[in-house]
Amino acid sequence: MTPLLMFAALFVLVFAGVPVAFSLIIISVAFGYMVFGELIFLQLYGPLLHTASNFVLAAIPLFIFMGAILERSGIAKRLFFALQLWLGGLPGGLALSTIAMCAVFAAASGVVGAVEIVVGLMAIPAMTKAGYRNDLIAGTICAGGSLGTIIPPSVIVVVYASIAQLSIGKLFAASILPGLLMVVFFVLYILVRSMVRPADAPPLPQAERAMPTGRKMKVTLTALLPPLALIVLVLGSLLAGVASATEAAAVGAAGTILLALMFRELNLKLMSEALNVTLRITAMIMLIVAGGTMFTSIFAVTGGGQLVRDTVAGIGYGNAGIIAFFLLVVFFAGFVLDWVSIVLIFIPIFAPIVKSAGIDPIWFAMMVLVVIQTSYLTPPMAPSIFYLRSIAPRDMSYGQMYRGVLPFVGAQMLVLLVIILIPEVATWLPEILVGL
């Protein structure tokens, strides 16, 4: 009964407006005191020490720093312009350029909010000027921004791997094909809608993308090579086994600074803003990590693990029932909790059961990450909607935003179905690139 009361009290605090990190800590201390009395703080010291000494988590601020530098430099502007030159003439060309840019930036930084805001600030005015419907603009920006969840390097993968005690390299490798599949489904939806209803997403006029081929190639190479170099540096060094996740993130952060220097865009103001953003986001994530670790430790002590095992056993249907139940829990939790809280609260509970059932933990992780990605687009929390609201024009309503993201949520569900039916989509590359 106590574990259920913990969750009920947590949701009450979250709905009351208490920040998730503080809600987790308050619940942990309150329910832990009922079990351990005044020794509760000694009991919680262990989880806090484990979190603070986890070297893998040091990659988080480095990836955030990469995203902050990319967001404030001119790399994004040049890349969007180059993509417009090549894709702008297609049906829905600006929306396709937006998805492509989000994919590249997600692979270069792995921070969802940074990807969505930096791309949205450029794509929204361009698509509005071209006559795109508001719901398609909103859906494209939000869905593209959510790619930072699944496309490596991803901060979410770093946290997940740390909590589930999995290889970060394997999880990064496993997320490559699902990430590409997600991009393909997004692109297909935009193309089909643009061809069926051309007025929703008209192509860019020839006059706005006319340029001699030689100059177009130069613009493209100048815009595309820097982020591709970052991707190769970070993912290449990690997947090749040359660097750990933290070392690869450090290489990426150093590479981002060198690129900003090369383009003469690095200055004291940019560096100060990037460091400020890095400090704030890292502090927020780490506070939730600490709170989540405390919560799950008290949850386990009060019999939460056994409660979950009994529930799963009662459902039946073997491993399929276990997977379905866990994914549904994550999906509904995504309505009210952010990704950090979902990973920190549920994965420590789910991981041992998944392992004991003989389910491939990499396969299961990819399914969970896709479901978590849907939480960025599903109300009432829908972080992507709130990111978009901060930069969207006044005539773009919440109704248009929510209608716009629904087809992309459907595309995400299709990716989940493919992973469920064809596990090799998630497990083949880790075996090839990282090994057993």
C-alpha positions as CSV (number, residue, x, y, z in Angstrom):
1,M,0.0,0.0,0.0
2,T,2.8,2.4,0.9
3,P,4.4,2.3,-2.6
4,L,1.0,3.3,-4.2
5,L,0.6,6.1,-1.7
6,M,4.0,7.4,-2.7
7,F,3.0,7.7,-6.3
8,A,-0.4,9.2,-5.4
9,A,1.3,11.8,-3.2
10,L,3.9,12.5,-6.0
11,F,1.3,13.3,-8.6
12,V,-0.6,15.5,-6.1
13,L,2.5,17.6,-5.5
14,V,3.3,17.8,-9.3
15,F,-0.3,18.9,-10.1
16,A,-0.1,21.4,-7.3
17,G,2.8,23.0,-9.1
18,V,5.7,21.8,-6.9
19,P,8.8,21.3,-9.1
20,V,9.3,17.6,-9.9
21,A,12.8,17.5,-8.2
22,F,11.4,18.9,-4.9
23,S,8.3,16.7,-5.1
24,L,10.5,13.6,-5.4
25,I,12.7,14.7,-2.4
26,I,9.8,15.6,-0.2
27,I,8.0,12.3,-0.8
28,S,11.3,10.3,-0.3
29,V,12.0,12.0,3.0
30,A,8.4,11.9,4.3
31,F,7.8,8.2,3.5
32,G,11.3,7.3,4.4
33,Y,10.9,8.8,7.8
34,M,7.9,6.6,8.5
35,V,10.2,3.5,7.9
36,F,13.6,4.6,9.2
37,G,12.7,7.5,11.6
38,E,15.6,9.8,12.2
39,L,18.0,7.5,10.4
40,I,16.3,8.4,7.1
41,F,19.0,10.9,6.1
42,L,21.7,8.2,6.6
43,Q,19.6,5.9,4.5
44,L,19.4,8.5,1.7
45,Y,23.1,9.3,1.8
46,G,23.9,6.1,-0.1
47,P,21.9,6.9,-3.2
48,L,23.1,10.5,-3.2
49,L,26.7,9.4,-3.0
50,H,26.2,6.9,-5.8
51,T,24.7,9.6,-8.0
52,A,27.4,12.1,-7.2
53,S,30.2,9.7,-7.9
54,N,28.8,8.4,-11.2
55,F,31.4,9.4,-13.7
56,V,29.2,8.7,-16.7
57,L,26.9,11.5,-15.7
58,A,29.7,14.0,-16.3
59,A,28.9,13.7,-20.0
60,I,25.6,15.6,-19.5
61,P,27.0,19.1,-19.0
62,L,29.4,18.6,-21.9
63,F,26.6,17.6,-24.3
64,I,24.5,20.5,-23.1
65,F,27.4,22.9,-23.6
66,M,27.7,21.6,-27.2
67,G,24.1,22.4,-27.8
68,A,24.3,25.8,-26.2
69,I,27.3,26.8,-28.4
70,L,25.6,25.5,-31.6
71,E,22.4,27.3,-30.7
72,R,24.2,30.7,-30.4
73,S,26.6,30.4,-33.2
74,G,25.9,30.9,-36.9
75,I,26.2,27.2,-37.8
76,A,22.4,26.7,-37.6
77,K,21.6,29.7,-39.8
78,R,24.0,28.5,-42.5
79,L,22.7,24.9,-42.4
80,F,19.1,25.9,-42.7
81,F,19.8,28.2,-45.7
82,A,21.8,25.4,-47.4
83,L,19.0,22.9,-46.9
84,Q,16.4,25.3,-48.3
85,L,18.5,25.6,-51.5
86,W,18.2,21.8,-52.1
87,L,14.8,20.9,-50.6
88,G,12.9,24.1,-50.9
89,G,11.5,23.3,-54.4
90,L,9.9,20.0,-53.2
91,P,6.3,19.8,-51.9
92,G,6.6,20.8,-48.3
93,G,10.2,21.7,-48.9
94,L,10.6,24.1,-45.9
95,A,9.1,21.5,-43.6
96,L,11.5,18.8,-45.0
97,S,14.4,21.2,-44.5
98,T,13.3,21.7,-40.9
99,I,13.1,18.0,-40.2
100,A,16.5,17.5,-41.8
101,M,18.1,20.3,-39.8
102,C,16.6,19.0,-36.6
103,A,18.0,15.5,-37.3
104,V,21.5,17.0,-38.0
105,F,21.4,19.2,-34.9
106,A,20.1,16.4,-32.7
107,A,23.0,14.2,-33.9
108,A,25.4,17.1,-33.1
109,S,24.1,18.1,-29.6
110,G,21.4,15.7,-28.3
111,V,19.5,18.4,-26.3
112,V,15.8,18.5,-27.2
113,G,15.0,22.1,-26.1
114,A,18.0,23.6,-27.8
115,V,17.2,21.8,-31.1
116,E,13.6,22.9,-31.2
117,I,14.2,26.5,-30.2
118,V,17.2,27.2,-32.5
119,V,15.4,25.6,-35.5
120,G,12.0,27.1,-34.7
121,L,13.4,30.6,-34.6
122,M,14.5,30.3,-38.2
123,A,11.9,27.9,-39.6
124,I,8.7,29.5,-38.3
125,P,9.1,32.9,-40.0
126,A,10.2,31.2,-43.3
127,M,7.2,28.8,-43.3
128,T,4.8,31.5,-42.3
129,K,6.0,33.7,-45.1
130,A,5.6,30.8,-47.6
131,G,2.0,30.3,-46.6
132,Y,2.2,27.1,-44.6
133,R,-0.7,26.1,-42.3
134,N,0.0,26.7,-38.6
135,D,-0.8,23.2,-37.6
136,L,1.8,21.8,-40.0
137,I,4.4,24.4,-38.8
138,A,3.7,23.5,-35.2
139,G,3.8,19.7,-35.7
140,T,7.0,19.9,-37.8
141,I,8.9,22.0,-35.3
142,C,7.8,20.0,-32.3
143,A,8.4,16.6,-33.9
144,G,11.7,17.7,-35.3
145,G,12.8,18.9,-31.8
146,S,11.8,15.6,-30.2
147,L,14.4,13.8,-32.4
148,G,17.0,14.8,-29.8
149,T,15.5,12.0,-27.7
150,I,16.3,9.1,-30.0
151,I,19.1,10.3,-32.3
152,P,22.5,9.9,-30.7
153,P,24.3,11.4,-28.9
154,S,21.3,11.9,-26.5
155,V,21.4,13.2,-23.0
156,I,18.5,10.8,-22.2
157,V,20.5,7.8,-23.4
158,V,23.3,8.8,-21.1
159,V,21.0,9.0,-18.1
160,Y,19.2,5.8,-19.1
161,A,22.4,3.8,-19.5
162,S,23.7,5.0,-16.2
163,I,20.6,4.0,-14.3
164,A,20.1,0.7,-16.1
165,Q,23.8,-0.1,-16.0
166,L,24.0,-0.6,-19.8
167,S,26.8,0.3,-22.2
168,I,26.3,3.8,-23.5
169,G,28.0,2.9,-26.7
170,K,25.5,0.0,-27.3
171,L,22.6,2.3,-26.6
172,F,23.9,5.0,-29.0
173,A,24.4,2.3,-31.7
174,A,21.0,0.9,-31.0
175,S,19.3,4.2,-31.5
176,I,20.8,5.0,-34.9
177,L,18.3,2.9,-37.0
178,P,15.2,3.8,-35.0
179,G,16.2,7.5,-35.2
180,L,16.7,7.3,-39.0
181,L,13.4,5.4,-39.3
182,M,11.7,8.2,-37.3
183,V,13.0,10.8,-39.7
184,V,11.8,8.8,-42.7
185,F,8.3,8.5,-41.3
186,F,8.2,12.2,-40.6
187,V,9.4,13.0,-44.1
188,L,6.8,10.6,-45.7
189,Y,4.0,12.3,-43.8
190,I,5.0,15.8,-44.9
191,L,5.5,14.7,-48.5
192,V,2.1,12.9,-48.7
193,R,0.2,15.8,-47.0
194,S,2.0,18.3,-49.2
195,M,1.1,16.4,-52.4
196,V,-2.5,15.7,-51.4
197,R,-3.1,19.3,-50.1
198,P,-0.5,21.5,-51.9
199,A,-2.0,24.7,-50.3
200,D,-0.9,23.5,-46.8
201,A,2.8,23.5,-47.7
202,P,3.6,25.3,-51.0
203,P,7.1,24.9,-52.4
204,L,9.6,27.7,-52.2
205,P,9.6,30.0,-55.3
206,Q,12.4,29.5,-57.7
207,A,13.6,33.1,-57.2
208,E,14.3,32.5,-53.5
209,R,16.5,29.4,-54.1
210,A,18.2,30.3,-57.4
211,M,22.0,30.2,-57.2
212,P,24.8,29.0,-59.4
213,T,25.7,25.4,-58.8
214,G,29.3,26.2,-57.8
215,R,28.2,28.7,-55.2
216,K,25.5,26.3,-54.0
217,M,28.0,23.6,-53.4
218,K,30.3,25.9,-51.5
219,V,27.5,27.1,-49.3
220,T,26.4,23.5,-48.7
221,L,29.8,22.2,-47.8
222,T,30.5,25.2,-45.5
223,A,27.2,24.7,-43.7
224,L,27.1,20.9,-43.6
225,L,30.7,19.9,-42.9
226,P,31.0,21.5,-39.4
227,P,28.1,19.6,-37.8
228,L,29.0,16.4,-39.6
229,A,32.5,16.7,-38.3
230,L,31.1,17.0,-34.7
231,I,28.9,13.9,-35.3
232,V,31.9,11.9,-36.5
233,L,34.1,13.1,-33.6
234,V,31.6,12.3,-30.9
235,L,29.9,9.1,-32.2
236,G,32.9,7.8,-34.1
237,S,35.2,8.0,-31.1
238,L,32.6,6.4,-28.9
239,L,31.5,3.6,-31.2
240,A,35.1,2.8,-32.2
241,G,36.0,2.3,-28.5
242,V,38.6,5.0,-28.6
243,A,36.8,7.1,-26.0
244,S,34.3,6.7,-23.2
245,A,31.0,8.6,-23.3
246,T,32.4,11.4,-21.1
247,E,35.6,11.6,-23.2
248,A,33.6,11.6,-26.4
249,A,31.4,14.4,-25.0
250,A,34.5,16.4,-24.1
251,V,35.9,15.9,-27.6
252,G,32.6,17.3,-29.0
253,A,32.6,20.3,-26.6
254,A,36.2,21.1,-27.7
255,G,35.2,20.6,-31.3
256,T,32.3,23.0,-31.0
257,I,34.6,25.7,-29.5
258,L,37.1,25.2,-32.4
259,L,34.3,25.5,-35.0
260,A,33.0,28.7,-33.3
261,L,36.6,30.1,-33.4
262,M,37.1,29.0,-37.0
263,F,34.0,31.0,-38.1
264,R,35.0,33.9,-35.8
265,E,31.8,33.7,-33.8
266,L,33.3,32.8,-30.4
267,N,33.3,35.8,-28.0
268,L,33.0,36.4,-24.3
269,K,29.2,37.0,-24.5
270,L,28.6,33.8,-26.4
271,M,30.8,31.8,-24.0
272,S,29.2,33.4,-20.9
273,E,25.6,32.6,-22.2
274,A,26.5,29.0,-23.1
275,L,28.1,28.4,-19.7
276,N,25.1,29.9,-18.0
277,V,22.6,27.7,-19.9
278,T,24.8,24.6,-19.3
279,L,25.0,25.3,-15.5
280,R,21.2,25.8,-15.2
281,I,20.1,22.8,-17.2
282,T,22.7,20.5,-15.6
283,A,21.7,21.6,-12.1
284,M,18.1,21.0,-13.0
285,I,18.8,17.5,-14.4
286,M,21.1,16.5,-11.5
287,L,18.7,17.6,-8.9
288,I,16.0,15.5,-10.5
289,V,18.5,12.6,-10.7
290,A,19.2,12.9,-7.0
291,G,15.5,13.1,-6.2
292,G,14.6,10.2,-8.4
293,T,17.4,8.0,-6.9
294,M,16.1,8.8,-3.4
295,F,12.5,8.1,-4.5
296,T,13.2,4.7,-6.0
297,S,15.4,3.6,-3.0
298,I,12.5,4.3,-0.6
299,F,10.0,2.8,-3.1
300,A,12.1,-0.4,-3.1
301,V,12.5,-0.6,0.7
302,T,8.7,-0.2,1.2
303,G,8.0,-3.2,-1.1
304,G,7.5,-1.4,-4.4
305,G,9.6,-3.9,-6.3
306,Q,7.6,-6.8,-5.1
307,L,4.4,-4.9,-5.8
308,V,5.5,-4.4,-9.5
309,R,6.5,-8.1,-9.8
310,D,3.2,-9.3,-8.4
311,T,1.3,-6.9,-10.7
312,V,3.2,-8.2,-13.8
313,A,2.6,-11.8,-12.7
314,G,-1.1,-11.1,-12.3
315,I,-1.3,-9.7,-15.8
316,G,0.1,-12.8,-17.4
317,Y,0.9,-13.2,-21.1
318,G,4.6,-13.8,-20.3
319,N,7.2,-11.4,-21.6
320,A,4.8,-9.7,-24.0
321,G,2.6,-8.8,-21.0
322,I,5.6,-7.4,-19.1
323,I,6.7,-5.2,-22.0
324,A,3.1,-4.0,-22.7
325,F,2.5,-3.1,-19.1
326,F,5.8,-1.3,-18.7
327,L,5.4,0.7,-21.9
328,L,1.9,1.7,-21.0
329,V,3.1,2.9,-17.6
330,V,5.8,5.0,-19.3
331,F,3.4,6.3,-21.9
332,F,0.8,7.5,-19.3
333,A,3.5,8.8,-17.0
334,G,4.7,11.0,-19.9
335,F,1.4,12.9,-19.7
336,V,2.5,14.5,-16.5
337,L,6.2,13.8,-15.9
338,D,9.3,14.9,-17.8
339,W,11.8,12.4,-19.3
340,V,14.3,12.7,-16.4
341,S,11.7,11.8,-13.9
342,I,10.3,8.9,-16.0
343,V,13.8,7.4,-16.4
344,L,14.8,8.0,-12.7
345,I,11.6,6.7,-11.2
346,F,10.7,3.7,-13.4
347,I,13.8,2.3,-15.0
348,P,15.4,1.2,-11.7
349,I,12.1,-0.7,-11.0
350,F,11.7,-2.1,-14.5
351,A,15.4,-3.0,-15.3
352,P,15.8,-6.0,-12.8
353,I,12.4,-7.5,-13.9
354,V,13.3,-7.1,-17.6
355,K,16.7,-8.8,-16.9
356,S,15.2,-11.7,-14.9
357,A,12.6,-12.3,-17.6
358,G,15.3,-12.7,-20.2
359,I,14.2,-9.7,-22.3
360,D,17.0,-8.0,-24.3
361,P,17.7,-4.8,-22.3
362,I,18.9,-2.9,-25.3
363,W,15.7,-3.8,-27.3
364,F,13.6,-2.8,-24.3
365,A,15.5,0.4,-23.8
366,M,14.8,1.5,-27.4
367,M,11.1,0.8,-27.0
368,V,11.0,2.9,-23.8
369,L,13.0,5.7,-25.5
370,V,10.5,5.9,-28.4
371,V,7.6,6.0,-25.9
372,I,9.4,8.7,-23.9
373,Q,9.7,10.7,-27.1
374,T,6.0,10.7,-27.5
375,S,5.7,12.4,-24.1
376,Y,7.3,15.5,-25.6
377,L,4.2,15.8,-27.9
378,T,1.4,14.6,-25.7
379,P,-0.6,16.9,-23.4
380,P,-0.9,18.1,-20.7
381,M,2.8,18.4,-20.1
382,A,4.0,18.2,-23.8
383,P,7.4,20.1,-23.3
384,S,7.7,20.6,-27.0
385,I,4.5,22.5,-27.1
386,F,5.7,24.8,-24.3
387,Y,9.1,25.3,-26.1
388,L,7.1,26.2,-29.2
389,R,4.8,28.6,-27.4
390,S,7.7,30.7,-26.3
391,I,8.8,31.4,-29.9
392,A,5.5,31.0,-31.9
393,P,3.6,33.9,-33.4
394,R,0.4,35.1,-31.6
395,D,-1.9,33.8,-34.3
396,M,-0.7,30.2,-33.6
397,S,-3.1,28.7,-31.1
398,Y,-2.7,25.8,-28.7
399,G,-5.4,23.9,-30.6
400,Q,-3.4,24.2,-33.8
401,M,-0.3,23.0,-32.0
402,Y,-2.0,20.0,-30.5
403,R,-3.7,19.1,-33.9
404,G,-0.3,19.5,-35.6
405,V,1.6,17.0,-33.5
406,L,-1.0,14.2,-33.6
407,P,0.1,12.8,-37.0
408,F,3.7,12.8,-35.8
409,V,2.8,11.0,-32.6
410,G,1.2,8.4,-35.0
411,A,4.6,8.2,-36.8
412,Q,6.3,7.6,-33.5
413,M,3.9,4.8,-32.7
414,L,4.7,3.2,-36.1
415,V,8.4,3.2,-35.2
416,L,7.6,1.6,-31.9
417,L,5.6,-1.1,-33.8
418,V,8.5,-1.7,-36.2
419,I,10.9,-2.2,-33.2
420,I,8.5,-4.6,-31.5
421,L,7.9,-6.7,-34.6
422,I,11.6,-6.5,-35.9
423,P,13.9,-6.4,-32.8
424,E,16.9,-6.4,-35.1
425,V,16.2,-2.7,-35.9
426,A,17.4,-2.0,-32.3
427,T,19.9,-4.9,-31.7
428,W,21.7,-5.4,-35.0
429,L,23.9,-2.3,-35.0
430,P,25.1,-2.7,-31.4
431,E,26.3,-6.2,-32.2
432,I,28.1,-5.0,-35.4
433,L,29.6,-1.7,-34.1
434,V,30.2,-2.3,-30.4
435,G,30.2,-6.1,-30.1
436,L,28.5,-8.5,-27.8
